[in-house]
Amino acid sequence: MADLNDRLAVVVEQSPMTVSYQTPKNPSCVVCARRKVRCDRNDPCSACIKRGVECVFPTHIPPRRRKRQRSEEDRRQSGFSYQSPIRQDNAASARIRNIDHLATTHNAFPRASRPEQGMLLTGDGKSIYLDSNVWTSVRGELPRAEDVLRDMSDNDSNRSVQEADGETSLIMGGTMKKSLGEFHPSPLHIFKLWQTFLENVNPLIKILHGPTVQQQLLEASGSLDTVSKEFEALMFSIYCIALVSLKDDDVQNTYKESKAVLLSRFRRGARLAFTKAGILRTSKTVVLQAYVLYLLSLRASSDPQSIWSLCGVAVRIAQRIGLHRDGSELGLSIFETEMRRRLWRQLSILDATTAQSSGITSQLPYFSVDVLPPSNINDSELDPRMTDPPREHNGATEMMFVLARNEFGEWMRRWSKAGGDSHGGRGFLASSSLSYEAKDQAINELNRAFETKFLQYCDKSIPLHYMSARLMQTVVCQVRFSAHHPRQYGEKYHISLAERDFVFSTCVQILEGFEDCQSNEIIERYLWHVDNHIPWDALIYALYELQTRIDEEETKRSWVLIDSIYSRHYDQMRNRSKTPLDIAMQGLILKAWKSHSEERTRRNRSLLPRPQIVSVLSERSERGASSHQPRSEPSMSELGTPQGRPTQDISTPGNVEMFDPLNKFDLSPLDWSQWDDLLENFQLEFTNSELFSTDAC
């Protein structure tokens, strides 16, 4: 611990009016100064050489002209608030922090050998992090923090509506309005949406401190005309994601309007609120919190490519306010540090997962080595005024789901370099340089971590615990499937029978986990999180295997799972244009069932009950073969009865192939490169046009 403490960053918080600029000619190094021992002032010094630590000498701050201290009357007239919304007890929260960060190491992944020098300007809920050589070389010439932040606020208020509109209209659309009152729900509905957020959304992300935000929300709902533009953006984002987490019927019964109408209104209000808050120039954490919630609310109806691009804006805002540096090194309060850690981790996860869904390797690490993991504590144990850190729990808390995802991310980061070259989202699991034994050993390590830190404390009668347990079990199955993925083989016959049995059994477990998340009432409130994340790879491999498998129990269970999972997707997609993936999947389902039935007949086995999705697709295929005109899509709820609006297919009208998926693709042998292309194209085409709507208000 002594060595680690010696290597921690030295944080110097100085008032611009009291700093002494007499620079010693021969200063001691940072480590010796911290340990209060004599330093021989060599570079490196003998003490650091003996202890085996990096020797770093402090950066000298050049003198600058003093500025006249502003009186309290001047400050009040300027409109700059010295009362931080997070630390209400600190009237001098506006400050400059000069930071000399020492490099540390984490397992086998060392950070830069040179210290990173930067400074954090904070005040009035804003923060700006500067660490480039250009800025830090003239840090002594910078004005006081309160002057910088006040000037930024003045610049924002003096800018014309057209200027502010032009910056954000590209990604947010719309026209700035003075008041957004018409887009807000009633105070009663505001509170209901907030309660929905607390129950359905907050347990899975934890980027807001519930007690603090609830008090602010109650005050704001009673006086919408006086709410700050930054907090108003957060309010609309809460409306959006709370509404996304509800079923259509529940929204209609509670709010007397359709979910689509309300969601369109709230998203419109959110885009306008972000425009008013200056989303591209903001330095306020609350705006970034709102923006991350807004992106999460778009995931179910927008393609990952667009969300990933918009994540780039969020990452830049986070870096601008110094979220990528741990608050403890920046001298921030315990409360600020904890909430910043949570927000950075959630943003990292969002960026990584959407990048992977887009077929792109995220340039942002899963988790920055500078930012420590969130603490295992409940919100009730956090307070903006606290000065002593709360004691962390060893068992279950409100943070279980978030920390379980964090554990997986840390595991991925530790093993990310084990396979050598990058392999996209699959990382080392797809590397041929590691044996299956080594991969399985790594996965067993993850499973043990889940068991010892979380699963042994789970009470599955509690929705959050059940959801967390299901997440961890499914993650282990998915990484095992990735480690043994048939993409790593050539033709299917190259895989041994034992390996095929293992991979198929793993696929069935993945499908069972996904179906449980989709249908189990105890975690119905979290359906928004798992929806539209169908495990396509597991479905595809299982269908190929089912063509020749006839064992009674496992094949019967597999067909029931496939029927339920794809029927739900079919209903969701029947009023949308068909994608190549839809055509290929429907063809594979029909082909797999036909081959499976023929194999059972050949071996004198009785046929399994015909899945409903097979009946619906067969009827559609037969109907299409006898006509060249598009027909209406049948609803699964009607068991094959044609219902709904006519759909458009990707094939040329009049081509019989548009009705016969079996003729569209060569589905044999198992060609994973073909399926990968289809999955990528599906993600690109599965887009909600509302994302870039520019309707005038």
ChimeraX attribute file (.defattr): number of C-alpha atoms within 10 A of each C-alpha:
attribute: neighborCount
match mode: 1-to-1
recipient: residues
	/A:1	6
	/A:2	7
	/A:3	11
	/A:4	10
	/A:5	11
	/A:6	19
	/A:7	21
	/A:8	17
	/A:9	21
	/A:10	20
	/A:11	16
	/A:12	15
	/A:13	15
	/A:14	13
	/A:15	15
	/A:16	18
	/A:17	11
	/A:18	8
	/A:19	11
	/A:20	11
	/A:21	12
	/A:22	10
	/A:23	12
	/A:24	8
	/A:25	7
	/A:26	11
	/A:27	15
	/A:28	21
	/A:29	23
	/A:30	24
	/A:31	27
	/A:32	20
	/A:33	15
	/A:34	14
	/A:35	11
	/A:36	10
	/A:37	11
	/A:38	11
	/A:39	19
	/A:40	15
	/A:41	16
	/A:42	14
	/A:43	12
	/A:44	16
	/A:45	19
	/A:46	14
	/A:47	19
	/A:48	20
	/A:49	12
	/A:50	8
	/A:51	11
	/A:52	10
	/A:53	16
	/A:54	21
	/A:55	22
	/A:56	22
	/A:57	21
	/A:58	15
	/A:59	15
	/A:60	14
	/A:61	18
	/A:62	13
	/A:63	14
	/A:64	14
	/A:65	8
	/A:66	11
	/A:67	10
	/A:68	7
	/A:69	9
	/A:70	9
	/A:71	9
	/A:72	9
	/A:73	8
	/A:74	11
	/A:75	14
	/A:76	11
	/A:77	9
	/A:78	12
	/A:79	11
	/A:80	18
	/A:81	18
	/A:82	19
	/A:83	17
	/A:84	18
	/A:85	15
	/A:86	18
	/A:87	19
	/A:88	13
	/A:89	12
	/A:90	13
	/A:91	12
	/A:92	16
	/A:93	22
	/A:94	26
	/A:95	21
	/A:96	24
	/A:97	21
	/A:98	24
	/A:99	25
	/A:100	23
	/A:101	20
	/A:102	23
	/A:103	18
	/A:104	20
	/A:105	14
	/A:106	10
	/A:107	7
	/A:108	9
	/A:109	12
	/A:110	11
	/A:111	14
	/A:112	11
	/A:113	11
	/A:114	12
	/A:115	17
	/A:116	15
	/A:117	20
	/A:118	21
	/A:119	23
	/A:120	23
	/A:121	23
	/A:122	24
	/A:123	27
	/A:124	21
	/A:125	19
	/A:126	19
	/A:127	23
	/A:128	23
	/A:129	21
	/A:130	21
	/A:131	15
	/A:132	12
	/A:133	12
	/A:134	9
	/A:135	15
	/A:136	19
	/A:137	16
	/A:138	12
	/A:139	19
	/A:140	18
	/A:141	14
	/A:142	14
	/A:143	16
	/A:144	18
	/A:145	22
	/A:146	22
	/A:147	15
	/A:148	17
	/A:149	24
	/A:150	19
	/A:151	14
	/A:152	16
	/A:153	16
	/A:154	14
	/A:155	11
	/A:156	16
	/A:157	11
	/A:158	9
	/A:159	10
	/A:160	10
	/A:161	15
	/A:162	10
	/A:163	9
	/A:164	21
	/A:165	20
	/A:166	13
	/A:167	16
	/A:168	22
	/A:169	18
	/A:170	12
	/A:171	16
	/A:172	22
	/A:173	22
	/A:174	21
	/A:175	21
	/A:176	22
	/A:177	15
	/A:178	11
	/A:179	13
	/A:180	18
	/A:181	12
	/A:182	9
	/A:183	17
	/A:184	19
	/A:185	18
	/A:186	14
	/A:187	16
	/A:188	10
	/A:189	15
	/A:190	19
	/A:191	17
	/A:192	16
	/A:193	21
	/A:194	24
	/A:195	15
	/A:196	20
	/A:197	22
	/A:198	18
	/A:199	17
	/A:200	25
	/A:201	23
	/A:202	19
	/A:203	19
	/A:204	22
	/A:205	18
	/A:206	20
	/A:207	23
	/A:208	21
	/A:209	18
	/A:210	15
	/A:211	12
	/A:212	14
	/A:213	15
	/A:214	16
	/A:215	10
	/A:216	12
	/A:217	21
	/A:218	14
	/A:219	13
	/A:220	18
	/A:221	21
	/A:222	12
	/A:223	11
	/A:224	16
	/A:225	13
	/A:226	11
	/A:227	16
	/A:228	12
	/A:229	19
	/A:230	21
	/A:231	20
	/A:232	28
	/A:233	27
	/A:234	25
	/A:235	25
	/A:236	29
	/A:237	29
	/A:238	26
	/A:239	29
	/A:240	28
	/A:241	25
	/A:242	25
	/A:243	25
	/A:244	26
	/A:245	22
	/A:246	20
	/A:247	14
	/A:248	14
	/A:249	13
	/A:250	13
	/A:251	18
	/A:252	14
	/A:253	10
	/A:254	11
	/A:255	15
	/A:256	11
	/A:257	13
	/A:258	15
	/A:259	19
	/A:260	13
	/A:261	9
	/A:262	20
	/A:263	18
	/A:264	15
	/A:265	17
	/A:266	22
	/A:267	24
	/A:268	25
	/A:269	27
	/A:270	28
	/A:271	29
	/A:272	29
	/A:273	28
	/A:274	26
	/A:275	27
	/A:276	25
	/A:277	21
	/A:278	19
	/A:279	24
	/A:280	16
	/A:281	14
	/A:282	23
	/A:283	24
	/A:284	22
	/A:285	22
	/A:286	18
	/A:287	25
	/A:288	25
	/A:289	24
	/A:290	24
	/A:291	25
	/A:292	22
	/A:293	25
	/A:294	22
	/A:295	23
	/A:296	21
	/A:297	24
	/A:298	21
	/A:299	23
	/A:300	19
	/A:301	15
	/A:302	20
	/A:303	21
	/A:304	26
	/A:305	22
	/A:306	20
	/A:307	20
	/A:308	24
	/A:309	13
	/A:310	16
	/A:311	22
	/A:312	13
	/A:313	15
	/A:314	22
	/A:315	19
	/A:316	13
	/A:317	23
	/A:318	25
	/A:319	16
	/A:320	19
	/A:321	22
	/A:322	25
	/A:323	26
	/A:324	22
	/A:325	23
	/A:326	21
	/A:327	22
	/A:328	16
	/A:329	19
	/A:330	25
	/A:331	18
	/A:332	16
	/A:333	18
	/A:334	19
	/A:335	20
	/A:336	17
	/A:337	21
	/A:338	22
	/A:339	21
	/A:340	25
	/A:341	21
	/A:342	24
	/A:343	22
	/A:344	27
	/A:345	27
	/A:346	24
	/A:347	26
	/A:348	21
	/A:349	18
	/A:350	20
	/A:351	26
	/A:352	24
	/A:353	19
	/A:354	22
	/A:355	24
	/A:356	18
	/A:357	19
	/A:358	22
	/A:359	18
	/A:360	16
	/A:361	20
	/A:362	18
	/A:363	9
	/A:364	15
	/A:365	15
	/A:366	24
	/A:367	22
	/A:368	17
	/A:369	19
	/A:370	17
	/A:371	20
	/A:372	18
	/A:373	20
	/A:374	20
	/A:375	18
	/A:376	19
	/A:377	19
	/A:378	16
	/A:379	16
	/A:380	10
	/A:381	11
	/A:382	18
	/A:383	17
	/A:384	16
	/A:385	14
	/A:386	13
	/A:387	10
	/A:388	9
	/A:389	13
	/A:390	15
	/A:391	10
	/A:392	12
	/A:393	11
	/A:394	12
	/A:395	15
	/A:396	19
	/A:397	20
	/A:398	18
	/A:399	21
	/A:400	26
	/A:401	24
	/A:402	21
	/A:403	23
	/A:404	20
	/A:405	20
	/A:406	19
	/A:407	18
	/A:408	19
	/A:409	19
	/A:410	18
	/A:411	17
	/A:412	20
	/A:413	18
	/A:414	14
	/A:415	17
	/A:416	19
	/A:417	14
	/A:418	18
	/A:419	18
	/A:420	14
	/A:421	12
	/A:422	15
	/A:423	15
	/A:424	14
	/A:425	18
	/A:426	16
	/A:427	21
	/A:428	23
	/A:429	29
	/A:430	20
	/A:431	19
	/A:432	12
	/A:433	13
	/A:434	15
	/A:435	13
	/A:436	15
	/A:437	10
	/A:438	14
	/A:439	23
	/A:440	16
	/A:441	12
	/A:442	17
	/A:443	20
	/A:444	14
	/A:445	13
	/A:446	20
	/A:447	18
	/A:448	12
	/A:449	16
	/A:450	20
	/A:451	16
	/A:452	12
	/A:453	17
	/A:454	22
	/A:455	24
	/A:456	12
	/A:457	16
	/A:458	20
	/A:459	13
	/A:460	15
	/A:461	9
	/A:462	12
	/A:463	19
	/A:464	25
	/A:465	22
	/A:466	18
	/A:467	21
	/A:468	24
	/A:469	24
	/A:470	17
	/A:471	18
	/A:472	22
	/A:473	17
	/A:474	19
	/A:475	19
	/A:476	19
	/A:477	22
	/A:478	20
	/A:479	19
	/A:480	22
	/A:481	21
	/A:482	21
	/A:483	27
	/A:484	21
	/A:485	18
	/A:486	21
	/A:487	16
	/A:488	14
	/A:489	12
	/A:490	13
	/A:491	14
	/A:492	16
	/A:493	10
	/A:494	10
	/A:495	14
	/A:496	10
	/A:497	10
	/A:498	9
	/A:499	12
	/A:500	18
	/A:501	14
	/A:502	14
	/A:503	24
	/A:504	22
	/A:505	17
	/A:506	22
	/A:507	24
	/A:508	23
	/A:509	18
	/A:510	22
	/A:511	24
	/A:512	19
	/A:513	17
	/A:514	21
	/A:515	16
	/A:516	16
	/A:517	22
	/A:518	19
	/A:519	13
	/A:520	11
	/A:521	12
	/A:522	15
	/A:523	18
	/A:524	18
	/A:525	18
	/A:526	22
	/A:527	19
	/A:528	22
	/A:529	18
	/A:530	13
	/A:531	15
	/A:532	13
	/A:533	11
	/A:534	15
	/A:535	14
	/A:536	16
	/A:537	18
	/A:538	21
	/A:539	21
	/A:540	18
	/A:541	19
	/A:542	24
	/A:543	23
	/A:544	23
	/A:545	19
	/A:546	23
	/A:547	21
	/A:548	16
	/A:549	17
	/A:550	19
	/A:551	11
	/A:552	11
	/A:553	8
	/A:554	14
	/A:555	19
	/A:556	14
	/A:557	13
	/A:558	22
	/A:559	21
	/A:560	15
	/A:561	20
	/A:562	22
	/A:563	17
	/A:564	19
	/A:565	21
	/A:566	19
	/A:567	20
	/A:568	16
	/A:569	15
	/A:570	19
	/A:571	16
	/A:572	13
	/A:573	16
	/A:574	20
	/A:575	16
	/A:576	14
	/A:577	15
	/A:578	19
	/A:579	22
	/A:580	22
	/A:581	19
	/A:582	19
	/A:583	23
	/A:584	19
	/A:585	23
	/A:586	22
	/A:587	22
	/A:588	22
	/A:589	27
	/A:590	20
	/A:591	19
	/A:592	21
	/A:593	21
	/A:594	13
	/A:595	17
	/A:596	23
	/A:597	21
	/A:598	16
	/A:599	18
	/A:600	18
	/A:601	12
	/A:602	9
	/A:603	10
	/A:604	9
	/A:605	14
	/A:606	10
	/A:607	13
	/A:608	15
	/A:609	9
	/A:610	13
	/A:611	16
	/A:612	17
	/A:613	24
	/A:614	20
	/A:615	15
	/A:616	20
	/A:617	22
	/A:618	20
	/A:619	16
	/A:620	20
	/A:621	21
	/A:622	12
	/A:623	16
	/A:624	20
	/A:625	16
	/A:626	10
	/A:627	13
	/A:628	15
	/A:629	14
	/A:630	16
	/A:631	18
	/A:632	16
	/A:633	23
	/A:634	22
	/A:635	21
	/A:636	23
	/A:637	12
	/A:638	10
	/A:639	12
	/A:640	19
	/A:641	14
	/A:642	17
	/A:643	15
	/A:644	14
	/A:645	13
	/A:646	16
	/A:647	15
	/A:648	19
	/A:649	17
	/A:650	11
	/A:651	16
	/A:652	10
	/A:653	13
	/A:654	13
	/A:655	14
	/A:656	19
	/A:657	19
	/A:658	24
	/A:659	27
	/A:660	20
	/A:661	24
	/A:662	20
	/A:663	14
	/A:664	16
	/A:665	15
	/A:666	13
	/A:667	18
	/A:668	10
	/A:669	11
	/A:670	18
	/A:671	15
	/A:672	19
	/A:673	10
	/A:674	12
	/A:675	19
	/A:676	16
	/A:677	13
	/A:678	19
	/A:679	20
	/A:680	16
	/A:681	15
	/A:682	17
	/A:683	18
	/A:684	17
	/A:685	16
	/A:686	19
	/A:687	18
	/A:688	15
	/A:689	9
	/A:690	14
	/A:691	20
	/A:692	15
	/A:693	18
	/A:694	16
	/A:695	10
	/A:696	9
	/A:697	11
